[in-house]
């Protein structure tokens, strides 16, 4: 494999700006779709849905809300999607659907989420807008050489304490254009323990964000079932990967410019990568997180 011509500072600077400024639009839908049905953590619909779309439905007269994690398959005009909760044990018709209109930039969606990180709809709006912008960037720069998900531009976002918010490396990717088709990886779709889901995000927090801090514990429920989060003890989970140990993120947090670069080995991609990290916040004293993008050093152009 040749040296990746995209592994340089000007390219990563350009893509960082493109990702932040990218527009995301989601059309509103209100309907009574007799062809929509739900079984477990999947829905089958006669429409095309964006990854991360947040949906309100009426199921047997009961209101439910969920987000689309990714496409599973297509059969004629109908598509099946994986969602972030279990709706029912047997196939059931959905009697009403409401999808809110969304129009934002990635930067706007991120700001909205950081202002209200306990909002599940804000989380998935950010995921949806970011996936759309990442796919657009990688469609313009198709590369190959590694397994899907290890080519092209990868994006990672962390909160102020180093907790992962989003990692495109945990998504499902297809094709030479490295297109994201699901917020979770194909290897973990059944358990959703390593994907970009709100439930997974909650389990990684140092303290829970969806309740009162004077309570000792709180429980959230997702596709993995109930998860108990304990105040002050890393959410009671075992998978909190604090990314403040990464040199490029440390550099971005403490440099006056808020930007840092690094060339190093990635255990996720099993290759040497070139990284750029940018602090979210005016200074290290006003840090609200970081966003990082990276590309492998060696790739073949398609």
Secondary structure, 3 states (H helix, E strand, C coil): CCECCCCCHHHHHHHHHHHHHCEEEECCEEECCCCCEEECCEEEECCCCCCCCEEEEEECCEEEEEEEEEEEEEECCEEEEEECCCCCCCCEEEEEEEECCEEEEHHHHHHHHHHCCCCHHHHHHHHHHHHHHHHHHHHHCCEECCCCCCCCCEEEEEECCCCEEEEHHHCEEECCCCEEEECCCHHHCCCCCCCCCHHHHHHHCCCCCCCCCCCCEEEEEECCEEEEEECCCHHHCCCCCCHHHCHHHHHHHHCCCCEEEEEEEECCCCEEEEEEEEECCCCHHHCCEEEEEEEECECEEC
